[in-house]
Amino acid sequence: MNIYLDYAATTPVDPRVSKAMFYWQENHFGNPSSLHRAGQRSKIKLEESRDLIATELGCLSKEIVFTSGGTESNNLAIIGACLGNRNKGNHIITTSVEHPSVLKAFEYLEQLGFEKTIIKCDQNGSPDLQALQEAISDSTVLVSMMYVNNETGIILPIQKVSEICRNKNIIFHCDAVQAFGKIEIKTNNLFDLLSFSGHKIYGPKGIGGLFVRDGIALETRSYGGGQEANKRPGTENLIGIVGLAKALELMSTRQNEFDTVNRLKKLFEETLLSRIENCFITGSESDRSPYISGISFTGTDNQSLLLNLDMQGIGASVGSACSSGSIKQSHVLQGMQLAENLVNSAIRFSFGRFTTEEEIKRSVEIIEKVVKKLRS
Ligand SMILES: Cc1ncc(COP(=O)(O)O)c(C=O)c1O
């Protein structure tokens, strides 16, 4: 029996999403930019999908830009807004626990002459807001902070940081990839830029989007036929967009799923803690999303843990997925200043729509055996 506990890396596509995409692929192939009937049919579907996402986020349809996913959205948001607002300053701020697509965008901007401040987080995963406020200067142009951390599930203080940015007239970007659809998000006056992705909510990979508040100057990262209001030109990935919109529509019952996953995560964590000595839940004191559980089993190393769990049919992960498939110790846990033995023995388990109680109980038994073996 295979038990998939890696929903934060990606989710299986919901069969209802596949069906919607398949129907569209089989029946309508027109380019939304074509003026004939087939094109216009696609254009209508494209705009309906955009409207659905805008309604979910409580924003205008024209504020949604489709991209290839969270990575591209983060790059477009951060680099695009900084270059588009260069006249306002060259200082940018983020935290030590962000996704590489944010941290690497910051590094790139640094090469272009921007100055960056990376705010440290404490052992509960909370960024030092005092340090953030002190770091702000007249030249600060953008702050980027994620909504839910992808390795620990910790929810960051988005509201407070948004207020700080509003008071100082600083652009606020939020990487909401792990929150979108799962937690109700309204852009209201909170965000200027917000990234999301389809494959974390049972949609297809390679599709996502960016909320860009009307009036925020954004320099495009690519040049072409002017689609997506010139912010992200290129023929739209309509099949992916149909899938993303359908996946989001299915998340309208999110509270049920949230409650079930929360119950399963509690069961998982409580039974693990009661059966295995010296295991530690990252951010156990913090407000966390129920979808993710980061756990360290001291006295083991996470590479062996992962391989042994995989041999026993459990799919989990360590740190962020790396294209080389190799393990790199988590910059997130290091960014929370956790001790080395906690970092090196940390595994991420993540849950979702198709996780069952039986899988949770079975996986706890397997994890207990594997940890015992590795510690002996
Ligand atoms: C917090 C966060 N940001 C960004 C991304 C990147 O999203 P995508 O895989 O759609 O490029 C991920 C994916 O793991 C993520 O968890």
The ligand as a Gaussian input file, in Angstrom:
#p B3LYP/6-31G(d) Opt

LIG

0 1
 C        5.353000      28.638000      -0.820000
 C        5.621000      28.284000      -2.258000
 N        5.900000      29.237000      -3.138000
 C        6.121000      28.988000      -4.432000
 C        6.105000      27.708000      -4.913000
 C        6.356000      27.444000      -6.352000
 O        5.152000      27.136000      -7.033000
 P        5.169000      26.371000      -8.423000
 O        5.549000      24.952000      -8.136000
 O        3.770000      26.503000      -8.938000
 O        6.148000      27.063000      -9.300000
 C        5.842000      26.641000      -4.028000
 C        5.878000      25.246000      -4.489000
 O        6.268000      24.347000      -3.790000
 C        5.589000      26.940000      -2.661000
 O        5.313000      25.982000      -1.775000

